[in-house]
Amino acid sequence: RARRPVEGPDAYAADLSRVAITVARGLTEPAIVAGLANQLSAQDAAIRCAAWSALLATATDFDQFADPARAALDDLEPNVRHDALQCLERSGTVDEALVAIALTDSDGLIRAWAVAQAAPAAAAQHIADANSAVRAAAANRLATSADQTHFADALKNAIAADKAEAIEALLRAPGDGLARLGEVLESPDLTERKALLVLTALASARHSVKETGDATA
């Protein structure tokens, strides 16, 4: 009467597989890398996620995984798509078309990855993204680019979208954000409400700098 149903052998097999993948993480023997490769398209989503994550920490030659990585870009699991993109990045096969696709992904971390790879003009268009990681990636991409002409465009986009967080991200990024902000504030199209939005973001950015002691922000 005290007996209860338990999960069957299939469930145990999946658990053991995930444990084995975790243990194999970082081991570079060819047989282990080949075993991880066999699990990249496993039916179990957790196994696929573990396999891709382990592969990034284990493999040294990512060229051989370019085809599986491109196939994995259609995976329903965002962690798999993200790791597959990193695999393609390490294999040196990332192109503009791939970045453009990743920029429209539903997952914020994937969009952030894409923004970091994108041209400054594209990064400026994503500065008002709803995800903070994307905003930070866009601000850093613009601030570290040799072409600073799009920094002011990003500020204008953030102001137009009423995104104080995006303005703050730009002001906290390394570079001449304050100088670019001065250019935007001189615009005759700047309304009092928009100016207040900018001042609120500026005050928040300065407060964050004081709390963290980040002199580059």
C-alpha positions as CSV (number, residue, x, y, z in Angstrom):
1,R,0.0,0.0,0.0
2,A,3.0,2.3,0.5
3,R,4.3,1.9,-3.0
4,R,4.2,4.9,-5.3
5,P,4.8,5.2,-9.1
6,V,8.3,6.5,-10.0
7,E,9.8,7.8,-13.2
8,G,10.8,5.1,-15.7
9,P,14.2,4.3,-17.2
10,D,13.9,6.9,-19.9
11,A,13.9,9.7,-17.4
12,Y,16.9,8.2,-15.6
13,A,18.7,7.9,-18.9
14,A,18.2,11.6,-19.6
15,D,19.4,12.6,-16.1
16,L,22.5,10.4,-16.5
17,S,23.2,11.9,-19.9
18,R,23.1,15.4,-18.5
19,V,25.3,14.5,-15.6
20,A,27.8,12.9,-18.0
21,I,27.8,16.0,-20.1
22,T,28.5,18.2,-17.1
23,V,31.4,15.9,-16.0
24,A,32.8,16.0,-19.5
25,R,32.8,19.8,-19.6
26,G,36.3,21.1,-20.3
27,L,37.8,17.7,-21.2
28,T,39.3,18.0,-24.7
29,E,39.9,14.3,-25.6
30,P,38.5,13.7,-29.2
31,A,36.2,10.9,-28.0
32,I,34.6,13.2,-25.5
33,V,34.2,16.1,-28.0
34,A,32.7,13.6,-30.4
35,G,30.3,12.4,-27.7
36,L,29.2,16.0,-27.0
37,A,28.7,16.6,-30.7
38,N,26.3,13.6,-30.9
39,Q,24.1,15.2,-28.2
40,L,23.8,18.6,-29.9
41,S,20.6,17.6,-31.6
42,A,19.2,15.4,-28.8
43,Q,15.4,15.3,-28.5
44,D,15.6,16.3,-24.8
45,A,15.9,20.1,-24.7
46,A,17.9,20.0,-21.4
47,I,20.5,17.7,-23.0
48,R,20.8,19.9,-26.0
49,C,21.4,23.0,-23.8
50,A,24.0,21.1,-21.7
51,A,25.7,19.8,-24.8
52,W,26.1,23.1,-26.5
53,S,27.2,24.8,-23.3
54,A,29.8,22.1,-22.7
55,L,31.0,22.2,-26.3
56,L,31.8,25.9,-26.0
57,A,33.9,25.1,-22.9
58,T,35.6,22.1,-24.4
59,A,36.1,22.3,-28.2
60,T,39.2,24.0,-29.7
61,D,38.3,23.7,-33.3
62,F,34.9,25.2,-33.9
63,D,35.0,25.1,-37.7
64,Q,33.7,21.5,-37.7
65,F,30.6,22.6,-35.8
66,A,29.5,25.4,-38.1
67,D,26.8,23.4,-39.9
68,P,25.2,22.0,-36.7
69,A,25.4,25.5,-35.2
70,R,23.5,27.0,-38.2
71,A,20.9,24.3,-37.9
72,A,20.5,25.0,-34.2
73,L,19.6,28.6,-34.9
74,D,16.0,27.4,-35.4
75,D,16.0,25.6,-32.0
76,L,13.1,26.5,-29.7
77,E,15.5,26.8,-26.8
78,P,17.1,30.3,-26.6
79,N,20.1,29.0,-24.7
80,V,20.8,26.6,-27.6
81,R,20.5,29.4,-30.2
82,H,22.7,31.7,-28.1
83,D,25.4,29.1,-27.7
84,A,25.2,28.2,-31.4
85,L,25.8,31.8,-32.3
86,Q,28.8,31.9,-30.1
87,C,30.1,28.8,-31.8
88,L,29.7,30.5,-35.2
89,E,31.5,33.5,-33.9
90,R,34.4,31.4,-32.7
91,S,34.5,29.7,-36.1
92,G,34.7,33.1,-37.8
93,T,31.6,32.5,-39.9
94,V,29.3,35.3,-38.6
95,D,28.1,37.5,-41.5
96,E,25.7,40.5,-41.8
97,A,22.8,38.3,-42.7
98,L,23.3,36.2,-39.6
99,V,23.5,39.3,-37.4
100,A,20.4,40.7,-39.0
101,I,18.4,37.5,-38.1
102,A,19.7,37.6,-34.5
103,L,18.7,41.2,-34.1
104,T,15.0,40.1,-34.4
105,D,15.3,37.2,-32.0
106,S,12.7,37.0,-29.2
107,D,15.4,36.4,-26.6
108,G,17.1,39.5,-25.2
109,L,20.5,38.0,-24.7
110,I,20.6,36.9,-28.3
111,R,19.7,40.4,-29.5
112,A,22.4,41.8,-27.2
113,W,24.9,39.5,-28.8
114,A,23.8,40.6,-32.2
115,V,24.0,44.3,-31.3
116,A,27.5,43.8,-30.2
117,Q,28.4,42.4,-33.6
118,A,26.3,44.9,-35.6
119,A,27.3,48.1,-37.4
120,P,27.0,51.3,-35.3
121,A,24.0,52.4,-37.4
122,A,22.1,49.2,-36.4
123,A,23.2,49.5,-32.8
124,A,21.7,53.0,-32.7
125,Q,18.3,51.6,-33.8
126,H,18.3,49.2,-30.9
127,I,19.2,51.6,-28.1
128,A,15.6,51.8,-27.0
129,D,15.1,48.0,-26.7
130,A,13.0,46.8,-23.9
131,N,15.8,44.5,-22.6
132,S,18.5,46.2,-20.5
133,A,21.2,43.9,-21.8
134,V,20.4,45.0,-25.4
135,R,20.5,48.7,-24.4
136,A,23.9,48.2,-22.6
137,A,25.3,46.3,-25.6
138,A,24.1,49.0,-28.0
139,A,25.6,51.8,-25.9
140,N,28.9,50.0,-25.6
141,R,29.0,49.3,-29.3
142,L,28.5,52.9,-30.1
143,A,30.9,54.2,-27.5
144,T,33.7,51.9,-28.6
145,S,33.3,52.4,-32.3
146,A,35.7,54.5,-34.3
147,D,32.7,56.0,-36.1
148,Q,31.0,58.3,-33.5
149,T,28.6,59.8,-35.9
150,H,25.8,57.5,-34.8
151,F,26.0,58.3,-31.1
152,A,23.9,61.4,-31.5
153,D,21.4,59.4,-33.6
154,A,21.1,56.9,-30.7
155,L,20.4,59.6,-28.2
156,K,17.7,61.0,-30.5
157,N,16.2,57.6,-30.9
158,A,16.1,57.1,-27.1
159,I,14.6,60.5,-26.6
160,A,12.0,59.9,-29.2
161,A,11.0,56.6,-27.6
162,D,10.8,58.2,-24.2
163,K,13.3,55.8,-22.9
164,A,15.2,57.4,-20.0
165,E,17.0,54.0,-19.3
166,A,18.4,54.1,-22.9
167,I,19.6,57.6,-22.5
168,E,21.2,56.7,-19.2
169,A,22.9,53.6,-20.8
170,L,24.5,55.9,-23.4
171,L,25.7,58.4,-20.8
172,R,27.2,55.7,-18.7
173,A,29.1,54.1,-21.6
174,P,32.7,55.1,-22.1
175,G,33.3,57.8,-24.6
176,D,32.0,61.4,-25.3
177,G,28.4,60.8,-24.4
178,L,28.0,64.1,-22.6
179,A,29.4,66.0,-25.6
180,R,27.0,64.3,-27.9
181,L,24.2,65.0,-25.5
182,G,25.1,68.7,-25.7
183,E,24.5,68.5,-29.5
184,V,21.1,66.9,-29.1
185,L,20.0,69.5,-26.4
186,E,20.7,72.3,-28.9
187,S,18.1,70.9,-31.2
188,P,15.1,73.3,-31.7
189,D,12.8,70.3,-31.8
190,L,13.5,69.3,-28.2
191,T,10.3,70.0,-26.2
192,E,10.2,70.8,-22.4
193,R,9.0,67.3,-21.7
194,K,11.8,65.7,-23.7
195,A,14.3,67.9,-22.0
196,L,13.0,66.8,-18.6
197,L,13.4,63.2,-19.7
198,V,17.0,63.8,-20.6
199,L,17.7,65.6,-17.3
200,T,16.2,62.7,-15.4
201,A,18.4,60.3,-17.2
202,L,21.4,62.5,-16.6
203,A,20.8,62.7,-12.9
204,S,20.3,59.0,-12.7
205,A,23.5,58.3,-14.5
206,R,25.5,60.7,-12.3
207,H,24.0,59.1,-9.2
208,S,25.0,55.6,-10.4
209,V,28.5,56.8,-11.1
210,K,28.8,58.1,-7.5
211,E,27.5,54.8,-6.1
212,T,29.8,52.6,-8.2
213,G,32.8,54.9,-8.4
214,D,33.0,54.2,-12.2
215,A,35.0,57.1,-13.5
216,T,34.6,56.0,-17.1
217,A,30.8,56.3,-17.1
